[in-house]
Amino acid sequence: MQGSIVSTLNRKTVPIMKKWLTSTCLVLWVFASYCGAYANDSADQEVLQRRISLNLVNQDVKVVLQQLSKLAEVRFTYQSSLFGSTPKVSVQAQNLPLSKVLDQLLRPLQVEYKVEAQQIILIRQSPSAPRTAVDTEVSGTVTDEKGEPLPGVNILVKGTQRGVATDVKGQYRLRVPDENAVLVFSFVGFTPQEITVGSRTSLNVVLKADASALNEVVVVGYGTQRAQDVTGSVASISMKNVKEMPVAGLDQSLSGQIAGVQISSSNGVPGGGPQIQVRGIGAVGGGSQPLYVVDGFPLSTTSNQTSNPINDIPPQDIESITVLKDASATAIYGSRGANGVILITTKRGKTGKTNVQVGVYTGLQQIPDKGKPDLMNAQEFAQFRKEAISDRIRAEQNREATDADIPEQYRNPERLGKGTNWFEAMTRVAPMTDVNLSLSGGNENLNTYVSAGFFQQDGVVTGTSFQRFSLRANIDGRLSDKLRVGVNLAPTFTRRQRGIFGGAGRGEQGFGEGLVASPLPPVYLSDGSYNPMIQSDGTFNYPNPVMVLNEVDDRSNSTRVLINAYAEYEPVKNLKFKTTFNTDWQDGRAEYFHPSTIGYLNQNPPTIPTARYNRNSYQNWLNENTLTYQTTFNEVHSLTALLGFTIQQQTNKGASFTGENFPDDDVKTFNAAARITGSTGQEDWSLLSYLARLNYAYRDKYLLTATLRRDGSSRFGQDNRWGIFPSAALGWRISQEEFLKPVNWISDLKLRASYGVSGNFEIGNYTYLSQMISNNYVLGGTLVGGRQMETLGNPRLGWERMHELNVGFDFGLLSDRFYITADFYRRNTEDLLLNVEIPQSSGFGSVMENRGNVQNKGVELAITSRNISRGSLGWTTNFNIAFNRNKVLALGRSDRPILSGVSGEGNPTNITMLGRPLGLFYGYVFDGLYQSQEEINAGPAFPGAVPGNMRVKDVNGDGVITPVDDFDVIGNPYPKFTWGLTNTLNYRNFDLRVLVTGSVGGQRLHTAYEYLHNIDGVFNVTRDIKDRWRSPEQPGNGRIPTTNGSGRGRVMFRDVSSLWVEDNDYAWIKNITLGYNLSKGIGKVIRSARFYVSAQNAILITNYTGNPEVQNYGNSGTKSGTLVPGVDYSSYPVPRIFTVGTNLSF
């Protein structure tokens, strides 16, 4: 049934899409014109609707107006005598309209306001009646509903300028003219009260919280919720903390901002993406990255080290980011929610005058000394080679070496100097620029947001770069009181030069080879031309790395269009039907040309030119239909119910061609190639889903959320294609209970508990099928083509399922001056997708099955504090810390350990075993160096060992050292905890923000040592090799073995061992931003301006010799993936970035 549906959709998709795109472009043009015609009619209303968040206590009203002017980007005009004797006032506003703040601030002062030409004019109300001769004193205390004193409440005698503010204990004392006097009590965030004094001299008042101040909403799957009603583990990010960071994609700026979300900058590739893990690694056969949802559209692509789908969305276009962490929050996304969900909402137009904003920053990227490899220079390398040859002759021939034994290049190392530092030659200080222009506005019937952006990042490695050109138009229209429609259109074009990332080590032509090239030869010859090949005596002969980076033509580009369209209809009150159509279309191509002037490893030019051409495209479309009913009855019951049906499909097309035997370098297109080979391919997948959710609240104290989703995926076997993903969550707002109201210092307390199931379908499109390959057969003496089965299919192949229990609380103290969120979770990922060994009699060695169980459990804690909030000085702190423990509960059919990764010698680097974390480091256990022949004879030892060779533990106890058999667990890539700290200081118009992230307890396997510690003399090596064992009298540092003896000893040293394992505890100051705000603008055109300087990746504190955040969860191949975590092959360096920027509003 599903197959027929998908087939029909395939046939109809193309013509429908063409018509739909044409209609969309027409609608965009009409809507934009319509918006421009009406935008100026509502300028006054737009000013008063601007949202304000401000906390000032006992400040002069003029100071408060200055702060409001800056925040609302508006000017106040009034006579200097208007507030001549006005008492001090207080304001506490959280995301309130400016009109509401002004009403509560100015009415008690008998001041009126009106808006004209983007200015707010303040005037005095009509004079009040003369004061009587006899005054009466009234005193009392003002508290909130819990009895907690409220400092800074404004109290005025109505109709006069007489008033006071409550002190820190909420107490006040005021003289009134007579018993008919009316006192006005006002405090932003609370409902004002007017009370007639009468004959009372003591008057205590309880202010009630303004409901609108408690209704802050957060985006959740398929809708929004009030923050106080959220029962799952959900975290929102303030865009103020991230929008000015110099990064290509917004996900790179989330590092250290959310407890339990580990964001690792594995490399500094221009346009690359970070590795993101939500609550540890739970997936093995499927992908481990979270699901990205943009304006309700789940994207099918995920981030990796060289590309990032979020890079196609400029950070300036994003309104909010929400991260769903636990299963009760992610279960609404069913089969794609197991690794967490990141919800991204883009900006939309707002009612009022058209607002034009320009954001620009530019800066420089530089590799810090901490990120540079410590390699030998020419003199040191020549000395090393000279000593190694002398040591060998002394040991093998029992004599001293002569000049005739030493290659001429190495005879006089002191004459060589530093030679060529290939890392410095291949890298540079690189510029970075971002420009963004946006226009937004509208009226009550139509709102529009339009933006255009350009981003340019040259890489710190020569020849690498990334460019992005982006447009966006978000349009929302109200066709009637019951019908709303809208469309988002976001085309993006990106261009990349040389897509290297360094993770392939020395095997990567250019950058990787340059790390190990001999430092003796120069980059350029005496005539200024490139030195084509780099080699000194005994080393590998490499093509000039700088020449490769500059002259090999390696470029790619991509065009992507994201479209979201919706219609929402309300047939009856409280019932809404919404249908959306979304499409994500991308077309990319990559071109490569290797000219004849550049050689290969151990092959001098001229060479025969070769070329490659790759073309990949996909079209993903999604239709979602939801019915939402929301109501409140009997004033105590709140209910929201959601039903939905969705269908999503993607088609991938690819083509790959290789051209060989080009006659010359002049014509690089394939029509000049004498031989062309290649292939094309197409893959499809589809997903059908039914979903439901119920949210219920009783008296805003007792909360319930229940979710159910049923998914059917074409990626799984026909016998196991459908999955059901339920969840339930409970919440209890204890702070609303009567018995807790007397506890004045508790402002909010909510307990949460949830359980849910989500899935992971990120596997191959046809993994459940038997794979066929071409093969030739001889029939009747004739060679004929045919097919043969290469892998065994599994019609029962299904989902990896994640079951999660989460318990947490939200705790506000002292009017939320301190706010604590804590979560405790246990997550079990069952039915892992594993290659399981099967009997050889089947004709196959293994089959993909749902086997295994992995558990992650941990604790997350987030604390927000307002340390100082005094007049023009403010200081806030956000701190988070997360502890996660990973353990394997079951593996395959026999629970046999899984060996993964591959070293340069072909041995595994990681092991996964029962009762331990996934992918522990696995190798020789270093046990010092053999100091004498007697020690070798006593054993255990490897055949041919000599004094000075590396000694390792005989793990299996057989008396002989052999690879793998004598491997053991040598390290753990997972930290004990990760943490983040953000401090924000504000003083007058200045602000300073410092973001620090860190990790404690993890380790890294520095596998780059497989070539950087190759002491055969074929590569350049690190400087610590100078301190090696040379003789009993020169034992070195006890860690670097001799270069003498058989090759086995040197091979063991460059194979995986505990010598490669390093602690990677670190603290990284990720961002420092200093800004200055001009709320009054510049001249008559610029309404407001902000100028700032920023340092990204500013300071790294660690003892690790590489990048401590390097990960390879998101890559593929034998050297990476979920089962090969924490392996470092010296990736593309992460630069320190210094920028200066401005944001202007017109």
WOKAMO-V280287 format. One record per residue. N is the residue number from 1. RES is the residue in one letter. PSI is psi in whole degrees, 0 to 359 (* if undefined). D_LAST is the distance of its C-alpha to the last C-alpha in whole Angstrom. Layout:
{{N,RES,PSI,D_LAST} {N,RES,PSI,D_LAST}}
This chain:
{{1,M,312,56} {2,Q,318,53} {3,G,319,54} {4,S,322,55} {5,I,312,51} {6,V,320,49} {7,S,317,51} {8,T,317,50} {9,L,321,47} {10,N,316,47} {11,R,332,49} {12,K,347,46} {13,T,310,43} {14,V,307,42} {15,P,324,42} {16,I,316,41} {17,M,317,38} {18,K,312,38} {19,K,320,37} {20,W,318,35} {21,L,319,33} {22,T,315,33} {23,S,320,32} {24,T,314,29} {25,C,321,28} {26,L,316,28} {27,V,318,27} {28,L,314,24} {29,W,316,23} {30,V,315,24} {31,F,317,22} {32,A,319,19} {33,S,317,20} {34,Y,319,21} {35,C,315,18} {36,G,328,16} {37,A,331,18} {38,Y,354,18} {39,A,323,14} {40,N,350,14} {41,D,344,17} {42,S,35,16} {43,A,317,13} {44,D,316,16} {45,Q,322,17} {46,E,320,14} {47,V,314,13} {48,L,343,17} {49,Q,358,17} {50,R,135,15} {51,R,140,18} {52,I,136,19} {53,S,118,22} {54,L,143,23} {55,N,99,27} {56,L,139,28} {57,V,129,31} {58,N,54,33} {59,Q,152,30} {60,D,142,29} {61,V,330,27} {62,K,324,25} {63,V,319,24} {64,V,318,24} {65,L,324,21} {66,Q,317,19} {67,Q,319,19} {68,L,323,18} {69,S,318,15} {70,K,315,14} {71,L,321,15} {72,A,355,13} {73,E,52,10} {74,V,155,11} {75,R,142,14} {76,F,134,17} {77,T,128,19} {78,Y,161,23} {79,Q,145,26} {80,S,337,28} {81,S,357,31} {82,L,322,29} {83,F,36,30} {84,G,320,33} {85,S,27,35} {86,T,136,34} {87,P,169,35} {88,K,151,33} {89,V,170,31} {90,S,148,30} {91,V,129,28} {92,Q,102,28} {93,A,137,26} {94,Q,100,25} {95,N,46,22} {96,L,152,23} {97,P,148,20} {98,L,324,19} {99,S,320,21} {100,K,321,24} {101,V,316,24} {102,L,321,23} {103,D,312,26} {104,Q,335,29} {105,L,318,27} {106,L,329,28} {107,R,315,30} {108,P,340,33} {109,L,2,32} {110,Q,43,32} {111,V,135,29} {112,E,164,27} {113,Y,155,23} {114,K,155,21} {115,V,130,17} {116,E,125,16} {117,A,51,13} {118,Q,19,11} {119,Q,149,14} {120,I,118,17} {121,I,127,20} {122,L,133,23} {123,I,156,27} {124,R,144,30} {125,Q,176,32} {126,S,143,36} {127,P,145,38} {128,S,171,41} {129,A,152,44} {130,P,147,46} {131,R,142,47} {132,T,165,51} {133,A,331,53} {134,V,126,54} {135,D,152,51} {136,T,138,52} {137,E,133,51} {138,V,139,49} {139,S,166,48} {140,G,191,48} {141,T,139,46} {142,V,128,43} {143,T,170,43} {144,D,188,41} {145,E,341,43} {146,K,358,45} {147,G,7,46} {148,E,130,43} {149,P,145,42} {150,L,106,39} {151,P,148,38} {152,G,13,35} {153,V,133,36} {154,N,128,35} {155,I,117,38} {156,L,151,38} {157,V,121,41} {158,K,134,39} {159,G,2,39} {160,T,177,39} {161,Q,11,37} {162,R,131,39} {163,G,172,39} {164,V,178,39} {165,A,146,37} {166,T,152,40} {167,D,190,41} {168,V,339,41} {169,K,6,44} {170,G,10,42} {171,Q,154,44} {172,Y,164,44} {173,R,126,46} {174,L,141,45} {175,R,132,47} {176,V,155,47} {177,P,324,48} {178,D,182,51} {179,E,348,52} {180,N,359,49} {181,A,142,46} {182,V,124,44} {183,L,133,42} {184,V,117,38} {185,F,121,38} {186,S,141,34} {187,F,119,32} {188,V,131,29} {189,G,352,30} {190,F,157,33} {191,T,126,35} {192,P,153,35} {193,Q,143,39} {194,E,124,40} {195,I,129,44} {196,T,133,47} {197,V,313,49} {198,G,220,52} {199,S,4,55} {200,R,144,53} {201,T,350,53} {202,S,125,52} {203,L,105,49} {204,N,139,47} {205,V,139,44} {206,V,119,43} {207,L,138,40} {208,K,141,39} {209,A,138,36} {210,D,121,33} {211,A,326,34} {212,S,334,30} {213,A,343,29} {214,L,358,32} {215,N,30,31} {216,E,132,28} {217,V,151,29} {218,V,150,29} {219,V,129,29} {220,V,177,33} {221,G,126,35} {222,Y,41,35} {223,G,197,33} {224,T,161,31} {225,Q,153,33} {226,R,142,33} {227,A,323,33} {228,Q,345,36} {229,D,355,38} {230,V,130,37} {231,T,347,41} {232,G,183,40} {233,S,100,39} {234,V,136,35} {235,A,135,33} {236,S,149,29} {237,I,133,27} {238,S,126,23} {239,M,340,21} {240,K,333,20} {241,N,352,23} {242,V,339,22} {243,K,340,19} {244,E,5,19} {245,M,137,23} {246,P,79,23} {247,V,154,25} {248,A,322,25} {249,G,146,26} {250,L,332,25} {251,D,335,29} {252,Q,337,29} {253,S,0,27} {254,L,355,29} {255,S,129,32} {256,G,7,34} {257,Q,346,31} {258,I,128,34} {259,A,132,37} {260,G,358,40} {261,V,107,37} {262,Q,117,38} {263,I,114,36} {264,S,126,37} {265,S,85,36} {266,S,331,39} {267,N,175,38} {268,G,28,35} {269,V,130,35} {270,P,125,32} {271,G,3,31} {272,G,173,33} {273,G,155,33} {274,P,166,35} {275,Q,126,38} {276,I,128,37} {277,Q,128,40} {278,V,112,40} {279,R,48,43} {280,G,185,45} {281,I,119,47} {282,G,340,48} {283,A,146,49} {284,V,297,51} {285,G,332,52} {286,G,177,48} {287,G,158,45} {288,S,3,44} {289,Q,152,40} {290,P,166,38} {291,L,131,37} {292,Y,131,33} {293,V,117,32} {294,V,115,28} {295,D,41,27} {296,G,0,31} {297,F,109,32} {298,P,121,35} {299,L,147,34} {300,S,344,38} {301,T,150,37} {302,T,168,37} {303,S,146,36} {304,N,187,38} {305,Q,337,38} {306,T,351,37} {307,S,160,35} {308,N,117,32} {309,P,335,31} {310,I,343,28} {311,N,341,27} {312,D,358,26} {313,I,106,23} {314,P,138,20} {315,P,330,20} {316,Q,344,16} {317,D,359,17} {318,I,131,20} {319,E,318,19} {320,S,157,23} {321,I,131,26} {322,T,136,29} {323,V,122,33} {324,L,122,36} {325,K,317,39} {326,D,168,42} {327,A,331,44} {328,S,331,43} {329,A,326,40} {330,T,346,40} {331,A,337,43} {332,I,342,41} {333,Y,7,41} {334,G,246,44} {335,S,358,45} {336,R,9,42} {337,G,3,41} {338,A,331,44} {339,N,18,42} {340,G,163,39} {341,V,133,36} {342,I,114,32} {343,L,125,30} {344,I,125,26} {345,T,125,24} {346,T,165,21} {347,K,153,18} {348,R,162,17} {349,G,153,15} {350,K,149,15} {351,T,135,16} {352,G,189,13} {353,K,146,11} {354,T,128,9} {355,N,123,6} {356,V,128,5} {357,Q,139,6} {358,V,128,8} {359,G,129,12} {360,V,134,14} {361,Y,153,18} {362,T,153,21} {363,G,189,24} {364,L,146,28} {365,Q,135,31} {366,Q,138,34} {367,I,122,37} {368,P,159,39} {369,D,329,42} {370,K,336,43} {371,G,8,42} {372,K,138,44} {373,P,143,48} {374,D,79,51} {375,L,159,53} {376,M,145,56} {377,N,184,56} {378,A,315,58} {379,Q,317,61} {380,E,320,60} {381,F,318,61} {382,A,320,64} {383,Q,319,65} {384,F,314,65} {385,R,321,67} {386,K,316,69} {387,E,320,70} {388,A,318,70} {389,I,318,73} {390,S,318,75} {391,D,320,75} {392,R,316,76} {393,I,321,79} {394,R,320,80} {395,A,321,80} {396,E,327,81} {397,Q,358,84} {398,N,44,84} {399,R,170,84} {400,E,145,81} {401,A,148,79} {402,T,173,79} {403,D,329,77} {404,A,334,78} {405,D,337,77} {406,I,128,73} {407,P,144,71} {408,E,324,71} {409,Q,334,67} {410,Y,2,67} {411,R,326,70} {412,N,74,68} {413,P,324,65} {414,E,341,64} {415,R,349,64} {416,L,334,61} {417,G,211,59} {418,K,338,55} {419,G,218,55} {420,T,122,52} {421,N,97,50} {422,W,328,49} {423,F,315,46} {424,E,323,44} {425,A,329,45} {426,M,349,43} {427,T,170,40} {428,R,168,37} {429,V,123,34} {430,A,142,32} {431,P,163,28} {432,M,132,25} {433,T,143,22} {434,D,132,19} {435,V,132,16} {436,N,131,14} {437,L,132,11} {438,S,149,10} {439,L,133,10} {440,S,150,11} {441,G,189,12} {442,G,190,16} {443,N,193,18} {444,E,346,22} {445,N,342,23} {446,L,131,21} {447,N,142,18} {448,T,139,16} {449,Y,124,15} {450,V,137,15} {451,S,158,14} {452,A,141,16} {453,G,155,17} {454,F,132,20} {455,F,131,22} {456,Q,123,25} {457,Q,106,28} {458,D,140,31} {459,G,154,34} {460,V,347,35} {461,V,129,39} {462,T,135,39} {463,G,359,38} {464,T,144,36} {465,S,165,32} {466,F,133,30} {467,Q,147,27} {468,R,130,25} {469,F,126,23} {470,S,148,21} {471,L,153,20} {472,R,139,19} {473,A,114,19} {474,N,119,20} {475,I,131,21} {476,D,131,22} {477,G,147,24} {478,R,105,27} {479,L,335,29} {480,S,180,31} {481,D,341,32} {482,K,350,34} {483,L,124,32} {484,R,142,29} {485,V,161,28} {486,G,162,26} {487,V,140,26} {488,N,132,24} {489,L,123,24} {490,A,88,24} {491,P,146,25} {492,T,139,26} {493,F,128,28} {494,T,150,29} {495,R,134,31} {496,R,139,34} {497,Q,124,36} {498,R,96,39} {499,G,58,39} {500,I,156,41} {501,F,357,41} {502,G,347,44} {503,G,350,46} {504,A,2,49} {505,G,216,50} {506,R,349,52} {507,G,354,52} {508,E,117,49} {509,Q,137,49} {510,G,262,47} {511,F,312,46} {512,G,317,48} {513,E,328,51} {514,G,336,50} {515,L,335,50} {516,V,3,54} {517,A,151,55} {518,S,135,57} {519,P,0,56} {520,L,311,58} {521,P,151,57} {522,P,166,54} {523,V,317,51} {524,Y,150,52} {525,L,174,56} {526,S,333,57} {527,D,5,56} {528,G,353,52} {529,S,164,52} {530,Y,141,52} {531,N,107,55} {532,P,323,55} {533,M,144,57} {534,I,115,57} {535,Q,142,60} {536,S,172,63} {537,D,122,66} {538,G,347,66} {539,T,163,63} {540,F,149,61} {541,N,106,60} {542,Y,147,56} {543,P,147,54} {544,N,115,52} {545,P,321,49} {546,V,320,46} {547,M,318,48} {548,V,313,47} {549,L,328,44} {550,N,332,43} {551,E,344,45} {552,V,127,46} {553,D,107,43} {554,D,101,42} {555,R,159,39} {556,S,157,37} {557,N,161,34} {558,S,139,33} {559,T,131,31} {560,R,140,30} {561,V,121,29} {562,L,128,28} {563,I,131,28} {564,N,129,29} {565,A,143,29} {566,Y,159,31} {567,A,133,32} {568,E,126,33} {569,Y,137,35} {570,E,91,37} {571,P,322,40} {572,V,164,41} {573,K,133,40} {574,N,356,39} {575,L,123,40} {576,K,134,37} {577,F,130,38} {578,K,130,35} {579,T,139,36} {580,T,148,34} {581,F,125,34} {582,N,146,33} {583,T,143,34} {584,D,110,33} {585,W,132,34} {586,Q,140,34} {587,D,122,36} {588,G,152,37} {589,R,151,39} {590,A,136,41} {591,E,139,43} {592,Y,134,45} {593,F,123,47} {594,H,108,50} {595,P,168,51} {596,S,341,55} {597,T,352,54} {598,I,129,53} {599,G,191,56} {600,Y,180,56} {601,L,121,58} {602,N,25,61} {603,Q,111,61} {604,N,154,60} {605,P,163,59} {606,P,148,59} {607,T,167,58} {608,I,122,58} {609,P,144,55} {610,T,160,53} {611,A,155,50} {612,R,148,48} {613,Y,127,46} {614,N,138,45} {615,R,125,43} {616,N,136,42} {617,S,157,40} {618,Y,154,39} {619,Q,119,38} {620,N,127,38} {621,W,152,37} {622,L,132,38} {623,N,124,38} {624,E,139,38} {625,N,120,39} {626,T,149,39} {627,L,121,40} {628,T,131,39} {629,Y,126,41} {630,Q,127,39} {631,T,161,41} {632,T,130,42} {633,F,150,46} {634,N,20,48} {635,E,5,45} {636,V,345,46} {637,H,124,46} {638,S,132,42} {639,L,133,43} {640,T,123,41} {641,A,140,42} {642,L,132,41} {643,L,144,43} {644,G,158,42} {645,F,132,43} {646,T,152,42} {647,I,132,43} {648,Q,142,41} {649,Q,147,43} {650,Q,140,42} {651,T,124,44} {652,N,136,44} {653,K,139,45} {654,G,152,46} {655,A,137,48} {656,S,126,49} {657,F,148,51} {658,T,131,53} {659,G,134,54} {660,E,165,57} {661,N,46,59} {662,F,140,56} {663,P,332,58} {664,D,188,56} {665,D,2,52} {666,D,315,51} {667,V,115,50} {668,K,355,49} {669,T,162,48} {670,F,343,51} {671,N,347,53} {672,A,351,54} {673,A,137,56} {674,A,336,59} {675,R,129,59} {676,I,127,56} {677,T,156,56} {678,G,186,54} {679,S,162,53} {680,T,162,51} {681,G,162,50} {682,Q,138,49} {683,E,152,48} {684,D,150,47} {685,W,157,47} {686,S,158,46} {687,L,123,45} {688,L,138,46} {689,S,145,45} {690,Y,137,46} {691,L,155,44} {692,A,146,45} {693,R,143,43} {694,L,125,44} {695,N,129,42} {696,Y,139,44} {697,A,136,44} {698,Y,116,46} {699,R,28,45} {700,D,21,42} {701,K,319,45} {702,Y,120,46} {703,L,143,44} {704,L,134,46} {705,T,127,44} {706,A,135,46} {707,T,145,45} {708,L,132,47} {709,R,140,46} {710,R,121,49} {711,D,143,48} {712,G,121,50} {713,S,137,49} {714,S,351,51} {715,R,348,51} {716,F,166,54} {717,G,151,57} {718,Q,341,59} {719,D,357,61} {720,N,47,58} {721,R,338,55} {722,W,144,53} {723,G,146,52} {724,I,133,51} {725,F,97,49} {726,P,164,49} {727,S,157,47} {728,A,144,48} {729,A,144,46} {730,L,147,47} {731,G,146,45} {732,W,112,46} {733,R,87,44} {734,I,330,47} {735,S,344,44} {736,Q,354,45} {737,E,147,48} {738,E,324,50} {739,F,345,52} {740,L,348,49} {741,K,328,47} {742,P,344,50} {743,V,94,48} {744,N,329,45} {745,W,353,44} {746,I,114,43} {747,S,335,40} {748,D,139,40} {749,L,120,43} {750,K,132,43} {751,L,142,45} {752,R,144,45} {753,A,138,47} {754,S,157,47} {755,Y,138,49} {756,G,168,48} {757,V,131,49} {758,S,174,46} {759,G,180,47} {760,N,117,46} {761,F,19,47} {762,E,71,46} {763,I,181,49} {764,G,155,50} {765,N,334,50} {766,Y,30,54} {767,T,330,55} {768,Y,347,57} {769,L,155,59} {770,S,131,62} {771,Q,136,60} {772,M,145,62} {773,I,161,63} {774,S,146,64} {775,N,152,68} {776,N,145,71} {777,Y,154,74} {778,V,115,78} {779,L,117,80} {780,G,34,83} {781,G,7,83} {782,T,136,79} {783,L,121,76} {784,V,151,73} {785,G,151,70} {786,G,192,69} {787,R,152,67} {788,Q,153,68} {789,M,125,66} {790,E,324,64} {791,T,157,63} {792,L,131,64} {793,G,168,62} {794,N,98,62} {795,P,350,61} {796,R,2,61} {797,L,130,58} {798,G,206,55} {799,W,149,52} {800,E,125,52} {801,R,134,51} {802,M,119,49} {803,H,126,51} {804,E,134,49} {805,L,129,50} {806,N,131,47} {807,V,133,47} {808,G,174,45} {809,F,154,43} {810,D,127,40} {811,F,114,41} {812,G,135,39} {813,L,145,40} {814,L,61,39} {815,S,40,37} {816,D,22,35} {817,R,326,35} {818,F,132,37} {819,Y,127,36} {820,I,132,39} {821,T,128,39} {822,A,144,42} {823,D,141,44} {824,F,126,47} {825,Y,157,48} {826,R,120,50} {827,R,121,50} {828,N,122,53} {829,T,115,52} {830,E,165,55} {831,D,47,56} {832,L,144,55} {833,L,107,55} {834,L,148,58} {835,N,112,60} {836,V,132,63} {837,E,140,66} {838,I,163,69} {839,P,139,73} {840,Q,339,73} {841,S,342,76} {842,S,344,73} {843,G,359,72} {844,F,157,69} {845,G,332,68} {846,S,167,65} {847,V,147,63} {848,M,125,59} {849,E,163,60} {850,N,97,58} {851,R,150,60} {852,G,162,59} {853,N,127,57} {854,V,137,54} {855,Q,135,53} {856,N,130,50} {857,K,149,50} {858,G,184,48} {859,V,137,46} {860,E,138,42} {861,L,130,41} {862,A,133,37} {863,I,129,37} {864,T,132,34} {865,S,140,34} {866,R,94,32} {867,N,316,34} {868,I,131,32} {869,S,80,30} {870,R,102,31} {871,G,236,28} {872,S,2,26} {873,L,128,28} {874,G,147,27} {875,W,120,29} {876,T,152,30} {877,T,135,32} {878,N,124,32} {879,F,139,36} {880,N,151,37} {881,I,144,41} {882,A,136,43} {883,F,128,46} {884,N,137,47} {885,R,131,51} {886,N,135,52} {887,K,138,56} {888,V,126,57} {889,L,334,60} {890,A,149,61} {891,L,124,61} {892,G,207,63} {893,R,332,66} {894,S,2,68} {895,D,24,65} {896,R,138,66} {897,P,149,64} {898,I,122,61} {899,L,136,61} {900,S,168,57} {901,G,169,56} {902,V,129,58} {903,S,176,58} {904,G,341,59} {905,E,9,63} {906,G,14,62} {907,N,156,63} {908,P,154,60} {909,T,344,58} {910,N,157,57} {911,I,141,59} {912,T,122,58} {913,M,161,61} {914,L,135,62} {915,G,0,61} {916,R,167,59} {917,P,161,55} {918,L,138,54} {919,G,43,54} {920,L,154,56} {921,F,143,57} {922,Y,124,60} {923,G,192,62} {924,Y,146,65} {925,V,108,65} {926,F,135,66} {927,D,32,69} {928,G,197,69} {929,L,145,71} {930,Y,128,75} {931,Q,345,76} {932,S,166,80} {933,Q,329,82} {934,E,320,84} {935,E,322,81} {936,I,316,80} {937,N,328,84} {938,A,340,83} {939,G,177,80} {940,P,157,78} {941,A,169,77} {942,F,156,76} {943,P,132,78} {944,G,10,78} {945,A,145,77} {946,V,161,77} {947,P,137,77} {948,G,345,73} {949,N,162,72} {950,M,136,69} {951,R,134,71} {952,V,164,70} {953,K,141,71} {954,D,87,73} {955,V,318,72} {956,N,357,74} {957,G,23,77} {958,D,2,79} {959,G,357,80} {960,V,137,78} {961,I,119,74} {962,T,146,72} {963,P,149,69} {964,V,309,67} {965,D,329,71} {966,D,23,70} {967,F,154,66} {968,D,170,65} {969,V,126,62} {970,I,358,60} {971,G,168,57} {972,N,120,54} {973,P,351,50} {974,Y,133,49} {975,P,158,48} {976,K,322,49} {977,F,156,46} {978,T,156,42} {979,W,161,39} {980,G,147,36} {981,L,124,34} {982,T,125,31} {983,N,131,30} {984,T,125,27} {985,L,138,27} {986,N,131,24} {987,Y,114,25} {988,R,241,22} {989,N,1,19} {990,F,149,21} {991,D,147,22} {992,L,129,25} {993,R,132,26} {994,V,123,29} {995,L,127,30} {996,V,136,34} {997,T,161,36} {998,G,169,40} {999,S,143,43} {1000,V,130,47} {1001,G,348,50} {1002,G,171,49} {1003,Q,162,51} {1004,R,147,50} {1005,L,104,53} {1006,H,78,52} {1007,T,351,53} {1008,A,343,52} {1009,Y,347,56} {1010,E,338,58} {1011,Y,330,57} {1012,L,345,56} {1013,H,26,59} {1014,N,106,61} {1015,I,20,64} {1016,D,343,66} {1017,G,8,64} {1018,V,343,62} {1019,F,159,59} {1020,N,153,57} {1021,V,172,57} {1022,T,159,56} {1023,R,336,57} {1024,D,345,59} {1025,I,338,61} {1026,K,332,63} {1027,D,50,64} {1028,R,172,66} {1029,W,126,70} {1030,R,331,72} {1031,S,168,75} {1032,P,332,77} {1033,E,341,76} {1034,Q,73,73} {1035,P,354,71} {1036,G,206,68} {1037,N,3,65} {1038,G,3,67} {1039,R,336,64} {1040,I,121,65} {1041,P,177,68} {1042,T,156,70} {1043,T,355,70} {1044,N,175,73} {1045,G,187,75} {1046,S,166,75} {1047,G,337,71} {1048,R,320,72} {1049,G,319,71} {1050,R,325,68} {1051,V,317,66} {1052,M,323,67} {1053,F,327,64} {1054,R,9,62} {1055,D,167,62} {1056,V,129,60} {1057,S,174,61} {1058,S,345,60} {1059,L,336,60} {1060,W,344,57} {1061,V,127,55} {1062,E,144,53} {1063,D,139,51} {1064,N,39,47} {1065,D,138,46} {1066,Y,158,43} {1067,A,125,40} {1068,W,116,37} {1069,I,98,34} {1070,K,323,31} {1071,N,138,28} {1072,I,121,27} {1073,T,127,23} {1074,L,124,23} {1075,G,159,19} {1076,Y,132,17} {1077,N,133,14} {1078,L,92,13} {1079,S,336,12} {1080,K,357,11} {1081,G,193,9} {1082,I,115,10} {1083,G,205,11} {1084,K,350,9} {1085,V,313,6} {1086,I,112,5} {1087,R,322,5} {1088,S,158,7} {1089,A,147,9} {1090,R,135,12} {1091,F,142,15} {1092,Y,157,18} {1093,V,148,22} {1094,S,147,24} {1095,A,118,27} {1096,Q,142,28} {1097,N,47,32} {1098,A,305,32} {1099,I,128,36} {1100,L,126,39} {1101,I,110,42} {1102,T,157,45} {1103,N,357,48} {1104,Y,142,48} {1105,T,355,48} {1106,G,210,46} {1107,N,113,42} {1108,P,346,43} {1109,E,4,41} {1110,V,133,43} {1111,Q,165,43} {1112,N,36,45} {1113,Y,322,45} {1114,G,1,43} {1115,N,176,45} {1116,S,169,48} {1117,G,172,51} {1118,T,340,54} {1119,K,8,52} {1120,S,182,49} {1121,G,180,48} {1122,T,325,49} {1123,L,5,52} {1124,V,58,52} {1125,P,157,49} {1126,G,21,48} {1127,V,129,50} {1128,D,111,48} {1129,Y,27,49} {1130,S,75,46} {1131,S,180,43} {1132,Y,128,40} {1133,P,145,39} {1134,V,118,36} {1135,P,159,34} {1136,R,133,32} {1137,I,125,29} {1138,F,126,27} {1139,T,157,23} {1140,V,136,20} {1141,G,172,17} {1142,T,149,13} {1143,N,122,10} {1144,L,142,7} {1145,S,130,4} {1146,F,*,0}}
